[in-house]
Amino acid sequence: MFDIKWIRDDPEVFDEGMAKRGLEPQSARLIALDDERRAQIAVVQDAQTERNTASKAIGKAKASGDETAAQEAITVISKLKNTLQEGEAAVARLTAELRAELSALPNIPGDGVPAGVDEADNELLRTVGEPTKLGFAPKEHYDLGETLGQMDFETAAALSGSRFVILSGPLARLERALGQFMLDLHTQVNGYMEVAPPVLVREEALFGTGQLPKFAEDQFRTTGDHWLIPTAEVSLTNLVREQVLAPETLPRRYTALTQCFRAEAGSAGRDTRGMLRQHQFSKVEMVSITDAESGEAELERMLGCAEEVLKRLQLPYRVMTLCAGDMGFSAHKTFDIEVWLPGQDAYREISSCSFCGDFQARRMDAKYRDSEKKTEFVHTLNGSGIAVGRALIAVMENYQNEDGSITIPEALRPYFGNETKIEGV
């Protein structure tokens, strides 16, 4: 969320950022709303000053025995009561309206973010490894999983509807192994603290990271006042909400393996077969909380941590710099990692690492004390470290054998008792 004072000081810069997001200029409308709010604040302050003056006059008049003057001052206060009530109500209404308008606007793209409207305008940063050549016609993961008898979409649909899956036997173990492998890598090598957070959160947590109010239809809500997290970014980033952190505690790096839940409201007809786009899925998330100077460097570090997962699994991938139109709502800059899927003969997203600046921190009121003991908003980052279900797909398709079995990557064999292959049950 943006500071209206900054918008007033730099309206051109703000509108240029909105234009990169494909939006019309916003500053004039917001400043006009703020002007109206400020005018009402001035009315209230003037009325309060007049009321205080009248209150003092009552005391003086009564002390001197001047009942006429005292009654005149009482009459003034009585008239000011309505002015104050109406003014305070107007200030509250306009403040809420301004906050709602500001909270609906996406973050401004950072320097170096490509211009563009969708994924076709993203820029290739690097490619690591060559697309896997199998020497036979590769199958997609759902064909492999169903033939193995360990991936069941039909029973899942009977239980829960579309976009759910049941994994069993070695494939269920493979998914579990992938999650444990990623957690071990991030905690033992990459310096993240493992957290086991709630997957049910309150509305203010989703507001803090930017999923609400704009993207309510993409979330699952309980019949109470809780929401299911679409990513552990929500729980982990909100660990610092409404706090003032000591500078020596930064950066803070958190990781978690959780179930995630997404309504996929805008994906009708996309990836309807298989596990690529599910309502419920596992993901290892990374979150960093930094000071105002360290965010860009932390983004590069986080990206390297996510890449290391794929390097150790020996999966070919590429890194894309997202254009302004394809970035998430809260992102200032984003890198996507796309893994090679032989069954689709295409690269597909498996991780997204974003630097959000102080955008989320303002929504969460999360601050730190700088070297001069002044309070500043923290900067936040989040990244998939990585999506477990999509990693499962990538392993299955890249390590498939002609007979339908799956070779277990070397990095995962310790989690399989050093077994080397997944076969039908």
Residue pairs with C-beta under 8 A, 6 or more apart in sequence:
1 99
1 102
1 103
1 105
1 359
1 362
1 363
2 14
2 102
2 105
2 359
2 362
3 362
4 30
4 31
4 34
4 98
4 102
6 14
7 14
7 27
7 30
7 31
8 31
8 34
11 27
11 28
11 31
12 27
14 26
14 27
14 108
15 25
15 26
15 27
17 108
17 109
18 24
18 25
18 26
18 105
18 108
19 25
20 108
20 109
20 113
20 115
20 324
20 325
21 106
21 108
21 109
21 324
21 325
22 117
22 324
22 325
23 105
23 106
26 105
29 101
30 98
30 101
30 102
33 94
33 97
33 98
33 101
34 98
36 94
37 91
37 94
37 95
37 98
40 87
40 90
40 91
40 94
41 91
43 83
43 87
43 90
44 84
44 87
44 88
44 91
47 80
47 83
47 84
47 87
48 84
50 76
50 80
51 76
51 77
51 80
51 84
54 73
54 74
54 76
54 77
54 80
55 73
55 77
57 69
57 70
57 73
58 70
58 73
58 74
58 77
60 69
61 67
61 68
61 69
61 70
61 73
62 70
100 213
103 207
103 213
103 214
103 363
104 213
104 214
106 327
106 329
106 330
107 210
107 327
107 329
107 330
107 331
107 332
107 356
107 357
107 359
108 332
109 324
109 327
109 332
109 333
110 332
110 333
110 355
110 357
112 321
112 333
113 321
113 322
113 323
113 324
113 327
113 332
113 333
114 121
114 122
114 123
114 321
114 322
114 323
114 324
115 121
115 323
115 324
116 122
116 323
116 324
116 325
116 326
117 323
117 325
117 326
118 323
118 325
118 326
119 322
119 323
119 326
121 323
121 325
121 326
122 320
122 321
122 322
122 323
122 326
122 336
123 320
123 321
123 323
124 318
124 319
124 320
124 321
125 318
125 319
125 320
125 321
125 335
126 318
126 319
127 316
127 317
127 318
127 319
128 307
128 310
128 311
128 316
128 317
128 318
128 319
129 314
129 315
129 316
129 317
129 340
130 316
131 316
131 340
131 342
132 316
132 340
132 342
132 397
132 398
134 342
134 400
134 402
135 402
136 402
138 342
138 343
138 345
138 397
138 400
139 147
139 343
139 397
139 400
139 404
140 273
140 274
140 341
140 343
140 344
140 397
141 151
141 274
141 275
141 341
141 343
141 392
141 393
141 396
141 397
142 151
142 153
142 273
142 274
142 275
143 343
144 151
144 343
144 396
144 397
144 400
144 404
144 406
145 151
145 167
145 171
145 396
146 152
146 153
147 404
147 424
148 169
148 170
148 171
148 404
148 405
148 406
148 422
148 423
148 424
148 425
149 168
149 169
149 424
149 425
150 167
150 168
150 169
150 170
150 171
150 172
150 422
150 424
150 425
151 165
151 166
151 167
151 168
151 171
151 275
152 165
152 166
152 167
152 168
153 164
153 165
153 166
153 274
155 166
156 164
156 165
156 166
157 164
159 166
160 279
160 280
161 279
162 272
163 264
163 272
163 277
163 278
163 279
164 278
164 279
164 280
165 275
165 278
167 175
168 425
169 425
170 422
170 423
170 425
171 392
171 396
171 422
173 415
173 416
174 392
174 395
174 396
174 406
174 408
174 412
174 416
174 422
175 282
175 388
175 389
175 392
176 415
177 412
177 415
177 416
178 388
178 391
178 392
178 395
178 412
179 257
179 282
179 284
179 388
180 257
180 415
181 309
181 312
181 411
181 412
181 415
182 257
182 284
182 309
182 385
182 386
182 388
182 391
183 194
183 255
183 257
183 284
185 305
185 308
185 309
185 312
186 192
186 194
186 255
186 284
186 286
186 305
186 385
187 193
187 194
187 255
189 308
190 253
190 305
190 308
191 253
192 253
192 254
192 255
192 286
192 305
193 252
193 253
193 254
193 255
194 254
194 255
194 256
195 235
195 236
195 239
195 254
195 255
195 256
196 256
197 232
197 235
197 236
197 239
197 256
197 258
198 229
198 235
199 228
199 229
199 232
199 235
199 258
199 259
199 260
199 261
200 222
200 226
200 227
200 228
200 229
201 226
201 227
201 229
201 234
201 235
201 238
202 225
202 226
202 227
203 212
203 225
203 227
204 241
205 227
205 234
205 235
205 238
205 241
206 212
206 219
206 227
206 229
206 234
207 213
207 363
208 234
208 237
208 238
208 241
208 360
208 363
208 364
209 233
209 234
209 237
209 238
209 330
209 360
209 363
209 364
209 382
210 328
210 329
210 330
210 356
210 359
210 360
210 363
211 218
211 219
211 230
211 234
211 329
212 219
212 227
214 329
215 329
217 263
217 265
218 230
218 262
218 263
218 264
218 265
218 266
219 227
219 228
219 230
219 261
219 262
219 263
220 227
220 228
220 261
220 262
220 263
220 279
221 227
221 228
222 228
228 261
229 235
229 258
229 260
229 261
230 260
230 261
230 262
231 260
231 283
231 285
231 382
231 384
232 256
232 257
232 258
232 260
232 283
232 285
232 287
233 285
233 287
233 382
235 256
235 258
236 254
236 255
236 256
236 285
236 287
236 382
237 287
237 289
237 360
237 364
237 380
237 382
238 364
239 252
239 254
240 252
240 289
240 364
240 366
240 378
241 364
241 365
241 366
242 364
242 365
242 366
243 366
243 367
244 367
244 368
244 369
244 375
245 252
245 289
245 366
245 367
245 368
245 369
245 378
246 368
246 369
247 291
247 368
247 369
247 370
247 371
250 289
250 290
250 291
250 294
250 368
250 378
251 288
251 289
251 290
251 291
251 294
251 298
252 288
252 289
253 286
253 287
253 288
253 289
254 286
254 287
254 288
254 289
255 284
255 285
255 286
255 287
255 385
256 284
256 285
257 282
257 283
257 284
257 388
258 282
258 283
258 285
259 280
259 281
259 282
260 280
260 281
260 282
260 283
261 279
261 280
262 278
262 279
262 281
263 279
264 277
264 278
264 279
267 277
270 277
271 277
274 393
275 281
275 389
275 390
275 392
275 393
276 348
276 389
276 390
276 393
278 389
281 387
281 388
281 389
282 387
282 388
282 389
283 384
283 386
283 387
283 388
283 389
284 384
284 385
284 386
284 387
284 388
285 382
285 383
285 384
285 385
286 302
286 305
286 306
286 353
286 381
286 382
286 383
286 384
286 385
287 380
287 381
287 382
287 383
288 298
288 301
288 302
288 380
288 381
288 382
289 366
289 378
289 379
289 380
289 381
290 298
290 378
290 379
290 380
290 381
291 368
291 370
291 376
291 378
291 379
292 358
292 370
292 376
292 377
292 378
292 379
294 379
295 355
295 357
295 379
295 381
296 333
296 355
298 355
298 379
298 381
299 333
299 335
299 353
299 354
299 355
299 381
302 353
302 381
302 383
303 319
303 335
303 337
303 353
303 383
305 383
305 385
306 337
306 351
306 353
306 383
306 384
306 385
306 386
307 317
307 319
307 337
309 351
309 385
309 386
309 391
310 317
310 337
310 339
310 350
310 386
310 394
312 411
313 391
313 394
313 395
313 409
313 411
313 412
314 409
314 410
314 411
315 339
315 340
315 391
315 394
315 395
315 398
316 339
316 340
316 398
317 337
317 338
317 339
317 340
317 347
317 350
318 337
318 338
318 340
318 347
319 335
319 336
319 337
319 338
320 335
320 336
320 337
320 338
321 333
321 334
321 335
322 331
322 334
322 335
322 336
322 352
326 334
327 333
327 334
327 354
328 334
328 352
328 354
330 354
330 356
330 359
330 360
331 354
331 355
331 356
332 354
332 355
332 356
332 357
332 359
333 354
333 355
334 352
334 353
334 354
334 355
335 352
335 353
335 354
336 349
336 351
336 352
336 353
337 349
337 350
337 351
337 352
337 353
337 386
338 347
338 348
338 349
338 350
339 347
339 348
339 350
339 390
339 391
339 394
340 346
340 347
340 394
340 398
341 347
341 348
341 393
341 394
341 397
341 398
342 397
342 398
342 400
343 397
343 400
344 397
348 390
349 390
350 384
350 386
350 387
350 390
350 391
350 394
351 383
351 384
351 385
351 386
351 387
352 383
352 384
353 381
353 382
353 383
353 384
354 381
354 382
354 383
355 379
355 381
356 379
356 380
356 381
356 382
357 379
357 380
358 376
358 377
358 378
358 379
358 380
359 380
360 366
360 380
361 367
361 377
361 378
361 379
361 380
362 377
366 377
366 378
366 380
367 375
367 376
367 377
367 378
368 375
368 376
368 378
369 375
369 376
370 376
395 406
395 409
395 412
396 406
399 406
399 407
399 408
399 409
400 406
400 407
401 407
401 421
404 424
405 421
405 422
405 423
405 424
406 421
406 422
407 420
407 421
407 422
408 416
408 419
408 420
408 421
408 422
413 419
413 420
